[in-house]
Amino acid sequence: MNFQQLRIVRETVRQRFNLTEASNALFTSQSGASKHIRDLEDELGVELFERRGKRILGLTTAGGTLLETIERILLDAENLKRSAHQLANQDQGRLAIATTHTQARYSLPPIIARFKERFPKVHLELHQCSPGEIVSLLKAGTVDVGIATEAVNEDGASFVRFPFHHWHHSVIVPDDHPLTRASPLTLEDVADYPVVTYHEGFTGRVRIDQAFEKASLVPNVVLTALDADVIKTYVELGLGIGIIASLAYHPDRDRGLELLSGESLFPRNTTYLALRRGHFLHAFAYEFLHLCSAALDETTVQQALGAR
């Protein structure tokens, strides 16, 4: 038994039982990958995959049971390498963070600036992606930390999560718009105008929809976008009023636009820091988490990662 056999089994499952794709991902031949799987099955005395001829259809019952052990062995091996690297390089290495555009653009810059001051030799990788992609990267062990409002709180068995910050949506309009004179601003007022806001599944969009639904209103959403910068651009063009995360507005940068508080209109959102259970973290990763939230220290995080 060897690690390459285990990697091929894991990658075959990740590639939805496409052995060609699994072989390409591991830079080996399909025939070689197939032989590795057969050799492992012979050694274990069980078949891991259901087959029809040469085609792999899925996992057998035994394969499904053993896959968790295979993934744990590979994760432990990766953690062993990282532990050894940390012992040799206490203040250098790689920290990979997956987050959405909103967090990367508006929440993280001051935190990352302070982190780089303290750890100039650490290479930071910032992956900007959708909440679903953040979950996939965390599960694959590609990133160390995931930061998102959606998706990361749906899998308590795989992840541990900590509150990062709370925020609300607000309405953004040109500074001469009639809504600037509405007092108080209501959802009925907002529903009278075309709306530009986030795509479904991004930046708390579900909370926006829930607020209108609760008020028995149907907003006229004329355009959706992935990030607030695009939304603000189309508000400036007069396409409609915008609904954005309040933290995405800066009065100096967004001259000509006015932010109207939505705290009484939309429910509060919480953005989370998510970690994969069992994933090794360098000492500097704990420092990054502490910069994100003063309540998080290495002991607190490790205890949470160890809890089931």
C-alpha angles and dihedrals in degrees: 000000000000140000094254091061090052093046091052092052092049094046092048089058092045090052091052093254094305101141092190092058091043091052092049092050091054095040095240135115123269092236090050092049091049091051091049090054093048092048091051092048090050091051093047094042094228136088113246098191137047110232140192105196106310093337120102111222103178146300123313118228089262091047092053091051094047096044092077090054092047091052091047092051092051092045091051090050091051091047090051090056092047092048091052091047091051092052089054096040112033098171103029138064137083132311115189119196126185117199145141126270092255094057094040092049103039113015107035107046097085091042093049091046091055092044093053090050089058098038108029093162095056114101110223120208114194113193113194109200147128122291090253091052090049089057091049093050091049093049091049091051090238093127133035100212133027121200120191145124096225135045101009092084094057101078112054093166094060102032142041115208137195129194111258101181143326124237145164137224118246137187119254122200140160109280092249095050119128091238090068086072096048111112113209101015112224136190087245088060091050093047090058091072136057110266131219114193146134129314116259110277094027133104098346096310090151089062091054091051092047092053093054092043091052089053090048090242130134112207120215098238105189099172137014128196140179098240142029096244090065092044091052091049092058093044087056088052090055097247091132145301118298134232110201141153107281092230089063092070124087117175094214095049096038100051113166092034129089127204116221114201115250098186091112093044107045132039121252118270127212124208115207138208107223129196130184114243111248094017114134116239126198117232090252090057089063088051090053090052090049090053088053093049125011089209091066119086129160094265094050093049095045092050091051092047090052094049120094 
